[in-house]
Amino acid sequence: MSKLISIRGRKPAAKKQWRSIDDLNGSVDAADLTDVDSPNAQFDTEADLSRRGFMGVTLAGAAAALSGCIRKDVEYIVPQTERPEDFIPGKPAFFATSAVIAGEVHGLLAKSQDGRPIKLDGNPRHPVTQGKSSVFSQAAIMDLYDPDRSQAPEVDGAHSDWAAWDAWSSSHFGDLKRAGGKGLAFLVDDQRSPTFNRLLGDLLKAYPAAKLFRSDAAARPNGDAGAALLGLEGLRPLPNFEAATVVVALDADFLGTDGEVVRATREFSAARKVEDTSSEMSRLYVVEAQFSNTGFMADNRLRLKSSLIRGFGLALAKALFDGGLAVPAGAADVVAAIAAPALSPTEELWVQQVSKDLLAARGTALIVVGERQPASVHALANLLNAALGAVGTTVGYVPTNDLAAGTLTELVKDAGFIDTLVVVNENPVDRTAGSLGLHHVLKKIPHTVHLGQHANETAHACKWHLPTSHFLEAWGDRRSDDGTVGLQQPLIAPMFGTRSEVEVLGGLTGEGNDGRKLVMATWADGPGFETTWRAWLNLGFVDGSTEAPVAPSAGAAALAIPADGDAAPAAATAAFSFSDTAGILGGAHSPAEESPIEVVFINDPCMYDGAFTNNPWMQELPEPLGKLTWDNAAFLSPKTAASAGVTSGQMIKLELEGRNLSIPAWITPGVADDVVVLPLGRGETRSGRFAKGTGFNANSLRGADHPWFRLGVGLSKGSGDFVLATTQHHQRMEPRDGWAARPLVRENTLAEFRNTPDFVQGYELLDEHHIKSLWTEPNVTTGHQWGMTVDLNSCTGCNACAIACTAENNISTVGKERVHRGREMSWIRIDRYFTGDPDNPEVVTQPVACAHCETAPCEGVCPVQATSHTPEGLNDIAYNRCIGTRYCANNCPYKVRRFNFFNYAKENDAENERISLVRNPDVTVRFRGVIEKCTYCVQRINSAKIEGKRDGLRKVPDGRITSACQDACPASAIVFGDINDPKTQVAKLKRNPRNYAMLAELNIRPRTSFLAKLRNPNPELA
């Protein structure tokens, strides 16, 4: 006992890690945590019990014990009498395609099983994604089987058909054409499609008086306007994070929801890979009001109101030029006019230290600005990048390829002159600023046409609603920022009576509605094109379409950048122009004399702008910061919440320019003081069954003149509380009070790692030589032995791995109420810990799944040996043997086993009659009364072994088997393979000095290990 006490009292050399302010203060109810995590406390019921319900609960134990003998419904199957050519039943086929998802072009590799698409991953040959994906692209497959997708055209809310639309449009648009297009307008989102832009351009030429407006959550009007202020109209910056040694992000969440996130994450992570003490690592400074995924990864982070970031940028610019930074040719007047505003001591220190770092990193420095900031801040960043020598190394410029378009505000002003409006935009009524009153504007326009996948709020405000196809049902093309054109080829014919946006426009231009012909017409270059076309389809993109970024210089001729469909100039050179001093500097810096409270709007990291609001996978996915599911909340700093007298879950009332919003508060460390952060994308009422009744629509508070942040919001305490389902305290691995903290996440600085490469050993609660077994383990150590590493230095907490696992392994959703009870079924959870100063903490994220322990504590307690060890080191479960005792879950130190309290799969079938189409036939669908957890994607392992045996291989080569989470991770943080082969990547990583086994003191010898988190902070700001 004395030895146990001495071990217990040992203090690891670790920062204190905590999950919330309540956790830090010790005010989390220990009994509640026990109820969530303990099997013995989870016999509560789903609702108030009736007599019949009581009998059902009392018999639940017997039903679970007999779950292997459940009588299945009788189903009749019809054999296929003639097999199609090249079709092998049960063998998946893979097709390259592309899509715009959450504002980003993804090169995809789609998996089709017996004619139905079931999984999306990155196309390894696509120059941008290079085989990686995002949380949004992983979830997009579910939208194909959305039960609430529109299936036929509607007119005035009544069912119609395409023949009626073709007849009406032919007559009506014929009249408009004879009138020269007077009264015709188009409101489009950013399709990123050369074919769409070509057809739209043709329509604008055919209807010369027609007007074009654009609205898109991913649009970058401020960034484009900022480039135009420096003479770079038609160009936008394309950062290269892999080449940067110092990065300054001003309100830019480039690892979360801003821009091309997959590319940025891949490049940024590559610059942060640390193999040994000689490895270099970039440094990231983040200045922001919210706490973003990019802020999670910051080496130094400054909390600052969004409205003050422009002033910070001006002060930084003045410090740089005063510190000896060369003034670009022609920019002397601009630089002379820079005046720094008054700053706080902390901000002054930041300006001083960041400017020194940037000056020292000339040529490899990079400043990026988020779209929330006004054009002047973008212009200033472009100026500083040019002065720092970043242009041509860490940043280049690429064409926007956009047709000139007006804004949504301009559309509202011109609405009285519009007779016919075609809306090629899913739901602008609910996803744009509430101050516009777009619903009422649409109602006043005589003829309105909506193209979208749902009969949502916008559809109900329009006369015509035309259902559009999912990207896996339609032909198209999509252009990435670097010019790479991905080809969108369908894997399945439209499931309903839908057409793509390209097909609808083709019908209006008279080219017809054959999507394949329309796209081919954009790229056809003469005889023999069919062969070239097939080669491109095989690649998934137009070979040779990637463009080298332009490096603008001073004094050269101005560059005219064409939009898609226009001829490019034979030779042109981009040139900076610094003549617009007032525009670049943005006028005087004078904080508004209003309420000190600022509201900041962000695209939701799960819902984006609302694009995934009817996707149950994304609704149940815990968002990275607050770990909230099925709802959003207003994020407040502890100080702001205390000033308002509110706690987490209490309703607050926000007032701005006569608009009101009631929403629950959620206290979040790291948010800037006097700031309310509102995630968008929720609260829609007509977008489908999974969206209805979830969240609060923050767009109702937005103003069109300040769509991303605004000072002067009124904050007051509302009435009542709201139940929010958060997972931040679920599946805790921390010990009870009185025991030493467990070193779950191990972290250090790059400098300390170089001084002490084996620092991870200092975290151990028990030295390795003290860890001994009472017996010799019988595990086989020959042949393949599977294992995994997770590099915490690369993980951004983006959740791509969690959704990839859900899609691959048929994981059920359970709904908000059950998540609140701790019954979520996800096999991978992303634990998020705060560390350091409660007012200005750092964040570390850690993906946790079954670690396939060599001495697994779950195996010995199973009374029926449903969970057992394989010769290759996997911890397997035989579902039809499991009787649901949950002893294994209780004995699992990682808390990664999930129990089916009810037949969740059957419930999912009832909620969505098409969900069976997305399920992976290689993975068993679990039923009530059994445990499930990560299997290391054993179905992929077995498939690769079969293929290897067929090919005469004695062992499966390294890289042939990848887990679903590894495939998805844009940061390449997860590596899986054979740890028995010292040449494999996973074996090499396990020899990395940062490698450690979590909870190694328990002598469970997990096959999944972690590489410790490193930061590269400026020591003067740490």
N, C-alpha and C positions, 0 to 999 in steps of 0.2 A: 504493500500500500504506500509506503514511504517513497518508493521509486516512482509510482504513478503520480504522487503529489509533486515530486521534483520535476517530472516531465511537464505536468500541468502548469506549473508555475513559471516555466521558461518563457521568455519574451522574444518573439522573432523580430529580426531587424526589418520591420515592414511599416509602411504608412497605414494608418487606420483607414479601413475601407467601410463605407456605409451606403445603404441603399436609398435613404430618404432622410429628411430632417427629423422625422419621428424616430427613425432608426438611430440616428446620431444622438438624439436626446434620450434614448432609452424609453420612449413613450409608446412603442409598438406593443400592442397587447399580446403577451406571450401565449395566453390561452387561445387567442384567435389564430396565431401561427401554428400552434399545435393542432387545432381543429382542421386547418387547411392541409397540413402535411401528414397527419397521422391517419392510418387506415381505420383505427378503432373509433375515430370520431366522425367518420363520414357516412354513417348510416342514416343521415337525415333524409328527408323526402323532398320531392320536387315542388310540392305545394301542400296546402292543407289537405289532410286525409279524409276521404269518405270511408264508409264501412268497407266498400269493395276495394278502395285503395289500400286500406290497412291490411287486408288479406293479401293483396299483391306484394306488399313490402315484407310481410312475415314469411312469404314463400320465396323471396328473392334468393335466399341462400341455397335453397334446394334447386332453384332454377339454374343458379350459377354452377352448382356441382354437376348438373346434367347438361351443361352448355355444349358439350361435345356431342350430345344426342338430340339437339334441337331438330324438330321435324321441319324440313324445308318445304316451301311451296312447290307444287308440281309445275314444271315448266316443260314445254315441248319445243324441240329444236328441229330445224329442217336442214339436212345436209346439202352441201354445195355439189351439184351434179357435174358441173364443168368448172375446172379451175382456170382463172384468168392467167394469161401469159405472165411469166416472171413473178407470180404470186405464190409464196409459200406460207400457208396458214401458220400463225403464231410467230413468224419471224418479222421483226419490225423493219420498216424502211425509213430512210432519212432523206430529207429534202432541204436544200438551202433556200432561204427566203429572207425577206427584210420587212421591217415595219417601223412606224413611228409610234413609240410607246413612251408616255410621260414626257413628251417633247424631245425625245432623243431617238435618232435612227439606230436601230439594232440590226446587225447582221445575225441571222438566226439559223440554227439547224433544228428542224422540226422532226420529231419522231412520230411516225404513223404506224399504228398497229391494226392490221386487218382493215385498212381504209379509214381509220378514224385517228386524227391527231391527238396525242396524249401528253406530249412533253415538248418544251422549248428550251434550248440551250444556245449558247453563242456559237456562231460559225467560226471555226478556227482559222479559216482562210480569209475572213473579212478583215481588211486593214485596220479598221477602227476597233471592233470588239475583240478580235483575235481569240475567239472561243469563250469569252467571258460574257456575263449577263448581269442584269440588275434585279432587284426585288420585283420591279414592275414587269419586266419581260418574263420572269418566271411565273408570275400570276396571270399573265395575259391569256394563257390557254383556257383558264376557267371561263373567261368572258365569251369564248366560242359557244359554250354550253349554258349560257345565261338563260334561265327559264323565262325571263321577262323581256327578251329581245322582241322588237317589233317584227311582225311576220308578213304584213301586207300594207300597202298604202292606205292612208286615211284622208278624208276630206271633211272638214267641219266636224271632226270627231267620229265620223261614221266610216265603216269599212268600205274600201274601194279596191281598185286593182290597177295594174300598170297600164292596161289598155285605156282606162279612163284618163290616167295622167298623160299618156302619150297624145291622146286626142286633144285634151285641154291645153297642154303646153304647145302643141303645134299651132293651134289657133291663136292662143294668147301671145306667144312669143313672135308669131308672125305679125301681129298688130304692132308689137313693140318695135320690131325691126323696121317696119314701114315708118314708124315715128322716129327712127334714128336712135332708139334706145332711151328716149326721154322717160324719166320716171322709173327706170330699172336700176336696181342696186344689188350687189352681192356682199354678204357678210361671211367671211371664210376664216377658218383657223389655219394654222401653219402646217400644211400637208407635207412640206418638204419633198414634193414630187415634181420632177421636170414635166411629166406628161400632164399632170393636173394644171401646172402653170401654163403649159403650151395651150391647152384647151381653153383655159380661162382668158389667156391673152387673145386667142382667136375670137372669143365671145365679145371682149371689150372692143375689138376692131370692128366686129360685125354690128355692134350696138354702140357707136361712138359717144353717145351721151350718157351711157351707163356709168355708174360709180362703183368703186371697189373699196370695201372696208375690211379691216382685219382685227381679230381679237383672239388671243391665245395665251394661256398661262405660261407657255414656254417662249413666247415672243420676247425679243430683246430690243424694244424700241429705244430704251435709254442707252444701252451699250452702242447701238448703231448710231444714234444721234451724237453720242460722245466721240465716236470716230469721225463723224462728219464735221464736227467742230474743228478738227485738225486737218481738214481737207481730204479725208479718207472716206468720202461718201460711197456707199456700196460695198464697203469692206468691214470686216469685224475681226477682232484679235482671236488668234488660236494659240493658247498657251501650250508649252511643252514642259510639263512638271518634272519629267525625268531628267531634263537637262539643268534644272534649277537647283542651286544650292541654298538659296534663301528665298522664301516665298512669303509675301505679305498679302493676306486676304482681308479685304475691307468689305464686310457684310456679304461675303461670297461663300455659299455652301456648295463648293464644287465637288465635294464628296457625298453630297446628299441629294439635292433636287435641282441644282442649277447647272444648266448646260449639258454637255456630253459627259455624264457622270462615270460611265464605264471606262471611257478613255482616260479621264482624269485620275480615277482611282488606280487603274493599271499603271499609269506613268508615275504617279506619286508614290505608290508602294514600291515600285522598282528602285526609286531613289532612297528608300528607307530600309532596304534589305541589309542586314548586318550578319555576316558570316563569322567574323572574328574581330579581334581588336584593331586590325588595320583597316577595317571597312569604314567608308565615309557615309554620312547620313545628312540629308537636307534638314534645314530648320524652317519651321512653319510658325509664323506670327498670325494670329487671328484677332480681328477687332469686330465685334458684333454685339447686338442686343439680345438676341435669342441664344440658345445653346444648341448648336447644330452638330451634325455628324462631323463636319470639318472642325468645329470647335473641340470635339472629343479628341481629335488627333493633334491638336495644337501643342507645340512646345512651350509657347507663351501665348496667353489669351487675355485680352482686355475687354471687360464688360463696358459697353458704351451705348448710349441711346443711338438709334439709327439717325436721328436728326443731327447728331453731333459728329458723325463720321466725316462729313465734308470738311468741317473745321479741323479735324485731326489730319485729314489728307493735306490741307493747305499748310498746316504747321510742319508736317513731314517734308513737304516740298521745299519750304523755306529753309529748313534745317539742312537738307541735302545740298541745295545750291549755295547756302552760306558756308557749308563744309567743304566746298571745293568741287562739287559736281559740275562738269562742263555744261555750258548752256548750248543747246542745239542751235544750229544756224537758223536765224529768223525768229527765235523765241525770246530775244532779249527783253522786249517790251512786256511780254507775259510774265517772265520771271521777275522783272523789276516791280510789277504790280502785285505780286503775291504778298498778302498780309495775313499773318497768323493770328487767329483769335486767342482770347485768354483761355488757358487750359488749367486743369487741376494739377497738383504736384505729380500725381501718378501719371497723368497723360504726358506731362512735360518729360518725365523720366523715360517714358516709352518712346517719345519722339526722338530723344537724344540717342537712346540705345539702338533703336531700329535704323535710324539714319546711318549710324556708324557701321552696322552690319551690312546694309545695302551698299555703302561706299566701298567696303572691303570686298564685296562680292560683285563688283562691276563686271558685266559680261555674262554672269550666271545668276543675276538677281531677277526677280519677277514680282510684279504687283498685279493682283487681280481684284476686280470689283464686281459685286453682285448686282443683278438687275434691279433690286430694290432701290439702289442709289440713283440720284438724278444724273442727267447727261454730263453735267459739269464735273462730277467726280470721275466718271469714265474718261473724260477728256484729260483730266489731270493725270490719271494713271497712265494713259497713252503717252503723254509728255514725259513723265518720269521714266517709263520703260525705255523710251528713245534715248533719253539722257544717260541712262545707266548701261547702255549698250546691250539691252536685252533683245532688241529687234534683230531677228535673224538667228538668235541662239535659243532663248527661252520663250520667245513669242514671235509669231508671224501673222500675216493678215491674209484672209481668204474672202472670196466674194460671198455676199449674202444671198445672191440668186433669188431675191424677192421682187415681185411685182410691186410697183408703187401703190400704196393703199392708205386710206384714211383711218382714223381711229373710231372707236365705238362712240366716243363723245361727239365726234363730228357727224356720225350717222344719226344720233339722236337729234342734233340740231337741224339736220336736213330732212328729218322724217316727214315733215309736212309736204315735201316736194317728191316723195317716193310713192309710186303707185304699186310697184312689184318688188318684193325683197326676197332673194333666195339666200337662205341661211345654211351654209355648209359648215356647221359648228354644232357639236353635240348638245350643249345646254347653256348658252350664254345668259339666259334669263336668271338662272340660279348660280352661275359661276363668274359673274362680273359684279361690278360695284352696284350696291343697292341704290345709291343716289341717282342712278340713271333711270330707274323705273322702266326697264326694258320691256317688261310684260305689257304695260299699258301702251308703250310706243308701238309694239308689234300689233296690238289689237286695233290701233288706229290706221294702220296701213291697209289699203283695200285688198291686196293680194300678197300673201306671204306663203313661202314654201320652206319647209324644214327638212333637212337631210340628217338623219341620226339613227342610232341603233335602238333607242328607247322612245316611247311616247311619253316624254317627260314634260317638265314645265314649259320648255320652249315649244315643243310640239303642240301642246294644248293652247298656246297663244297664237299659233299659226293656222292658216286655212288648210294647207296641205301638209301632210307628214309623209315623207318617203323613207322607208326603212333601208338602211345601208348594210352592206355585208361586213363581216369580220375580215380582218386582213388575211386569214387563212382560207378564205373563200373567194378571194378576188385577186386579179392581176393589178400590178402597180409598179412604181419605181420610187425610191427614196434616196435623197441626197444628204450625205453627212456634211459636217462643217468643212472637212478637208476636200470636198468635191466628190468623194467616192459615192457612186450611184449603186445602191443595192437593188436587186430585182426582187419584187414581191410576187412569188408564184403561189397559186392556191394549192392546198393539199386536198381539198374537199369541195364538191359543188355546193352552192348555197343551200343551207338546210331549209330556208324559208324563201318566200318570194321577195328577195332583196336584190339590190344593185349597189355597186360601189359608187363612190363619188365621181370617179373618172367616167364610169359608164353613163351616169346621169348627165354630166357635162357633154359627153360625146353625143348623146341624144339631142341636146340643145344645139350643138354646133352642126348637126347633120352628118357627122362621121359614123353614127351608129353606136350601139351599146355593147359591142364585143370588146371586152376589156383587153384581151390578149392582142388583138389587132391595133387597138388604140396605143398601147404601150410600145409595141413593135414599130409603129409608125413614127414614134419619137426618135427611134434609134436606127432605123433602117438606113443602110448606106450603099445600097446597090445589090447586084446579083451575088448570090452566095451568102446572103446575110443569115439565112436560116441556120447554117452551120455555126456561124459566129454566135448567134442567139442561143443555140443549145449549149455551146461551151460556156457562155455567160451564166446560163441557168445552173449549170453544174457548179460553177464557182460561187454563185449567189450574188454576184455584182458585175458591173460593166468593167471589164478588164481595161486598165489604163485610164480610168476616170479620175483617179486620185490626183489632185493638183498640189504642186509645191507651193507652200505659203509665200506670199509676197513680202519682201522686206523693204518698206518705204524708206526713202531717203530725202533729204532736204535739197531743194533746187532742181529736181527733175520735173518732167512734164506731168501734168495731172493725169490720173488714170480713170477712164470711163469704164465702169464695171457693168456688164450686161446682165439683164435678168434672163431666166430660162426662156428659151425660144428665140432670143435675139442673137444676132451674129456677134462674135467676140472680135475686138480690134486685133489687127495683125500684130502690132507690137505696142506695148504701153508700159509705163513705169509709174508706180505709186509714189506720191510725194506728200510729205507733211507740209501743212500750212498753219502757222501760228498767229494769223492776223486777227482772229476773233477773240481778243483778250477778255472781254466781258463774258462771252459764252463759256470760255475755258475755265475761268475762275468762278463763274456763277454769281457774280454780284457780291454785295456786302454780306458778311456773315453776322446775322443778328438773330439769336434765338427768339422764338415767338413768345410774346408776353401773354401766355395763356396758362391753362392748367398744366402743371409740371408732368402730368401723366401722359405717356406716349403709348399709342397702340401700334403694334407691329403685326402685319399679316404674313404668313408663310404658307407655302404649299405643303400640305400634309405629307409626311414621309411614308404613309401607307395609302392614303386616298389620292394623293397628288392634288389636282384641282377638283376632284370629284369623279375622275375617270374610272375609279375602282370602287365607287360607292356601293355597287350592287354585287360585289365580289366577296363571298363569305370568307375566303381564305385571308383576304386583306383586312376585312372587318375584325377578324379574330386575332390578327397579328399584333403583338404589343409594339406600339411605336417606340422608337429608340430612347427617348428622354424620360417620359413619365410612365412608360410601360402600360399605357391605357389601351383598352380594347373596346370596340363597338361604339365609342363615343370620343368626342374631343372635349377639351377644357381650356380655360384661360390660364396660361402659365404666368405665375407671379413669383418674384423673389421673396424670400422670407421677410425682408424689411418692408417691401411694398404691401405684402399681405397683412403684416402687423399694423401698418399705418391705417389700412382699411378695416381692420378688425375682423378678418375672415380667416378661415382655415380650409384645408383641402376638402372639397366636396360641397362647400357652402355656395349657394347661388350668389352671384354678383350681378349688378346692373351697370351696363356701359352706355353712355350717351355721347353722341358726336354729331354735331350740326343737325340736331333734330331727329336723328335716327337712334334707335335703342336696340340693345341686345342683352338678353338674360342668359347666362352661361355659368356653369360651375367653375370654381377656382381650383387650381392645383398648384400648390407651393413647390417651387422648383429651384434648388440652388443653382447658381451660375447665370440666371437671367439678370439682366441689368436692372438696377433699382429704378422705380418709377416707370416701369415698362409693363405693358400687358401684351403677351404674345398670343395671337389667335391663329390656330391652324385652320386652313380652308378645306373645302372638299367634303364636308359632311352636312347633314341636315336637309338633304333633298327628300321630297315627299312623293314624287312620281317616277323615280328612276328604278323602281323595282322592289320586290319583297324584302330583300336583305338591307336595302337602304332606308326603308320606311321606319321611322321612329328611332333612328340612330343619330346621335350628335346634334350639333347646333350650327346653323348656317351663318358663319361669320361674315359672309359677303353682304349681309343686310346692313352691316355697319360701315362698309367701305364707301369712300368717296372717290369719284372718278378723277378728281384733280390730284389726289394723293392716295393712289391705290395700294401702296405697300406700307406706309407708316404715316402717322399724323400725331402731332402734339395737340393737347387740348381735350383729350377724352375725359369725360366724367366717370369716376369710379365710385360706386357706393355698394353697400351690402344689400343683397337681395333678400328674398323671403324663402326660407326652407333650405333643405339639403337635397343633394342629388347623388344617387348611388353610382359610383364609377367603378368599373371592373378593371382593376390593375393587377398585374402579376409581379410587381416589383418586390413583394415580400414572399412570394411563393417559392417552394422548393429550396429553402434556405439550407446552406451547408455550414453556416456559422454555428459554433457551439453555444450552449446556454451560458448565462451570466456566471462568472466565477472561473471560467476556463479560459486558457490562453487563446488568443485569436488565431485562427487558422490562416496560413499564408496562401490564399486561394489564387490571387493574382500577384505575381511578383514583378516588380518594376524598379527601374533605376535610370540614371542618366547615362548618356554615351560616355561622358568623361569618367564616371565612376566605373563603368564597365571596362574601360581600357585600363584603369588602375587595378581592378579586381575582376578578372574575367569570370571567376567562379562564384560571383556574388550570390547566385541563386541558392548555393548550399548554405549560406548564412540564414536563409529563411526556414530551414528545416527544423521542425520541432523535435525530431529524433534523428540522431546521426545514423547513417546507413549501417554501420557495423553493429548497431544495437538492434537492428530489425532482423529477427530470426524466426523461422517457422518451426513448429513443434514436430513437423514431419516433412518428408521429402515429397514435393508435389509430383503427381503422375503425368503432368502435361507433356505432350510431345513437343520436341524442340527442333525436329528436322522438317525438311520440305518447306512449303510456303508457311510463313508466320506473318499474319497481317497486323498492321499497326498504322497509326496516324499521328501527325503533328499539327498543331495550330499555332501560328505565329501571331502573338498578341501585338507585335510591333506593326503588323500589317492590317489586322482586323479593324474595320471602321464601324462595326455594329450596324451594317446596312440591312441586315435581315434576309439577304438573298439566299443564304444557305438554308434558312428555316423554311422559306416557301418552296425552294427546290426539293427539300426533303418531303414536304407535304404532297407535292405533285407526284413525286416518284413513288411514294410509299402508301398512297391511298389513305392519308390521315384525315380523320373526320373533324368537323367543327361541332361545337357543342352549344354555342350561344352565350350571350352576356351573363345570364344568371348563373350558369354553371362555371364559367370562367371565374366569376366572383367567388364561387365556392372552392376554387382551386382544382377544378376538374378538366382544365385544358389538356389537349391530347398531343400537342406538338412534341416531336421527338428531339428537336434541338431548341434549346432556349438560349437567348443572348443575355447573360447576366450583365447588368450595368452597375458599376460601383463608382461613387464619388470618393475622392480622396483630397486631403488637404483642407484649406480654409473653407469653412461652410459658406461664406459670402462669395468666394471666388474659387470654387473647387476645380480640380481636374476630373476627368472621367476616364475610366478604363472599361473596356467591354471584353467579355469572355464567352465564346460559344461553348455550351456544355451539352454533351449527349452521352449515351452509354459508352464507357471507356473500355469495355471488353477486358475486364481485369483477369489476370492470370490466376489469381486466387480469389475469384469473385465471391463476395459474401452472400450474394443472392442465390447461388447454386446449392449451397449446403442446407438451406432452410426450406427448399421446395419439397413438400411431402410426396409429390408425384413425379419428380424429376422432369418437369415441363421445361425448366431452364437448365441447360447443361453446357459443357465445354466441348468444342470440336477439336480435332487434331491440329487444325490450323490457327487455333487461338481465338476463335469467335465464341461469344457468349450467345447461344441460340435459345429460341423459345419454340416449343411445339404447342401451337395454339389449341389444338384439339385435345391436348392433355391437361392444359391449365384448368384448375377448378376454382380459381379466383380467391385464394386465401389471402393474397397480397402480402405474404410474409417476405417475398423477395423485395417488394417496393419499400417495406419498412426497414429492410436490412441494407438497402442501397445507400451508400454514403453520398452519392452524387445526386440523389433524388431525381432520377431521369426515367423512371418507369411509370407508365400511364395505365390506368385501369378503366375499362369500359363498364361504368356503372349501369349504363343502359345500352340498348342497341343503337349506338349513335349512327352507324352506317345506314341502318334501316331508316332512321329519322331523316338523315341527309337525303336518302332516296325519295322520301315523302315530300320534303321541302323543294327538291329540284329533280324532276322526273328525268332529266338528261345527265345527271352527274355520273351515272354508270358508264357513260361514253368516254369520260376522261380518265377512268381508272386504269391503272397498270395491271394487265392480266398476269404479269409475272410475280405479283405481290398479293398475298392472301388478304381479303377484306375481313377484318376482325369483327367479332360479334360480342354480345353482352357477356360479361363475367370473365373476360380474359385480360391478361396483362400484355402490353406491347411496348416496344422501345426500339432504339436504333439497332440495325442489323449490320452495319458497315455495307449496306446495299449488297447483301449476300446474293441476290439475284444476278447482279452484274458480275460478281466474282465467279459464280458457277457458269454463267454464259461464256466468260472469257476462258475459263478452264476447258470447257467443251470445245471452243474454237481452237485453242492451243493444241489440244489432243488431236483434233482433226488435221491440223497443220504439221503434226509430228514434232511439236515442241515438248521438251521435258518440263520446262517451267514457263510460266506466263511472263513475258518480258515486262520490264518496268515501264509504267505509263499506259499499258494496255487496259488496266482496270483503274477507273476513277469513280469515286463516289459522287452522288448527286450534288452534295454540298461543295465538293472540290470543283466540279465542273462549273458551278454557278459563281463561285467567289471571284469578284472582279479584282481583288487584291492579291490573289494567289496565296492566301493565308493558310489554306488547308491543303495538306499533302497526305496521300494515302498510298500504301504499297507494302512490299515484303520487307520486313525488318530483319529477316534472316540473311538477306543478300546485302553485304556491306556496300555494294555499288549503287544501290537504289537511292533515289532522292530522299525518301523518308528515313533510310538508315543514316545517311549523311547528316540530315537535320537532327537526328537523335544524338549525334556526336557533337552538335553545336554546344558551346559552353552555356548558352542561355536555356538549354532544354531542361525541363523539370517535370516530375510527375506530381500532379495535384493529390494531396492527402496521402503521400507516400508513407507517412508514419503509421498508417493502418495496415501496412504490409499486404496491400491488395494488388500491387504491381499492374497498374492500368496500361493497356496497350496504346491509349491516346495520351500523349504528353503535350506540353505547351512550351513555346519559346517566350521567354520573359519580355515584358514590355520595356522599351527604351524610349526616352525622350532626349532631345538635343536642345535644352533651353539656353537662353542667354543668361549667364549666371548673375548678371546685374538686375535681372527682372524676376528671377526665380524666387 
